Amino acid sequence: MLDTDTYRVALMRRLRQLDARLHAIEEELDAPRAPDWEEAATERENDEVLERLGLAGEAEVTRIRAALDRIRKGHYGICTQCGEEISVARLDALPETPLCQRCAAEIS
């Protein structure tokens, strides 16, 4: 039987890390900008990178929350597409994954 407590702890730890990172990104994006034209242009480029990182982090938060919901409902480790078990090796690598390797490959 799958030890969901281990995955729950890992997912919660990752959620806390992402929360801290997203707050730091938000603070950086809200920081005052340089009045110098060239510095402001560089800062805008950096902001674009930070925004992409923020969006990726928010997407991961969504996947983690969905995985935690599957744990609560007793469906964790079961592929949401085909209903087969997700391998432990895959869950160890991607604990938030909703798909088995076969279904993920079909989508890619």
C-alpha positions in Angstrom: 0.0 0.0 0.0 1.2 3.5 -0.9 2.4 5.6 2.1 0.5 8.8 1.3 1.7 10.5 4.5 5.3 10.7 3.1 4.0 12.3 -0.1 1.7 14.6 1.8 4.6 15.9 3.9 6.7 16.4 0.8 3.9 18.2 -1.0 3.3 20.5 1.9 7.0 21.2 2.2 7.1 22.1 -1.5 4.0 24.2 -1.1 5.7 26.3 1.7 8.8 26.7 -0.5 6.7 27.9 -3.4 4.7 30.3 -1.2 8.0 31.9 0.0 9.3 32.1 -3.6 6.1 33.6 -4.9 6.0 36.2 -2.2 9.6 37.2 -2.9 8.8 37.5 -6.6 5.8 39.6 -5.8 7.9 41.9 -3.6 10.5 42.3 -6.3 7.9 43.1 -8.9 6.3 45.7 -6.6 9.7 47.3 -5.8 10.2 50.9 -7.0 11.9 51.2 -10.4 15.0 53.1 -11.3 14.5 56.5 -12.9 17.4 55.8 -15.3 16.1 54.8 -18.8 18.6 52.0 -19.4 18.3 50.6 -15.9 14.5 50.7 -16.2 14.7 48.7 -19.4 16.9 46.1 -17.8 14.5 45.9 -14.8 11.5 45.4 -17.2 13.3 42.5 -18.8 14.0 41.0 -15.4 10.3 41.5 -14.5 9.3 39.5 -17.5 11.5 36.6 -16.3 10.1 36.9 -12.7 6.5 36.9 -14.1 7.2 33.7 -16.0 8.7 32.2 -12.9 5.7 33.3 -10.9 3.2 31.8 -13.4 5.1 28.5 -13.4 5.1 28.5 -9.6 1.4 29.2 -9.5 0.8 26.3 -11.8 2.8 24.0 -9.6 0.8 25.2 -6.5 -2.4 24.3 -8.4 -1.0 20.8 -9.2 0.1 20.3 -5.6 -3.2 21.4 -4.1 -4.9 19.0 -6.5 -2.6 16.2 -5.4 -3.3 17.0 -1.7 -7.0 16.9 -2.5 -6.6 13.4 -4.1 -4.8 12.3 -0.9 -7.7 13.5 1.2 -10.2 11.7 -1.0 -8.2 8.5 -1.1 -7.4 8.7 -4.8 -3.8 9.6 -4.7 -1.5 7.4 -6.8 -4.3 6.5 -9.2 -4.1 7.9 -12.7 -6.9 10.4 -13.3 -7.1 9.5 -16.9 -7.0 5.7 -17.1 -7.5 4.7 -13.4 -4.4 2.6 -13.2 -1.8 2.9 -10.4 0.9 5.4 -10.9 4.3 3.9 -10.2 6.1 4.7 -7.0 9.2 5.8 -9.0 7.0 8.3 -10.9 5.4 9.6 -7.7 8.9 9.9 -6.1 10.0 12.1 -9.0 6.7 14.0 -9.5 4.6 13.7 -6.4 2.0 16.1 -7.7 1.4 14.1 -10.9 -2.1 13.1 -11.7 -1.1 10.8 -14.6 0.7 7.5 -15.0 3.7 7.5 -17.3 1.7 6.0 -20.2 -1.1 8.6 -20.1 1.4 11.5 -19.7 3.3 10.3 -22.7 0.1 10.1 -24.7 -0.7 13.8 -23.9 2.8 15.0 -24.7 
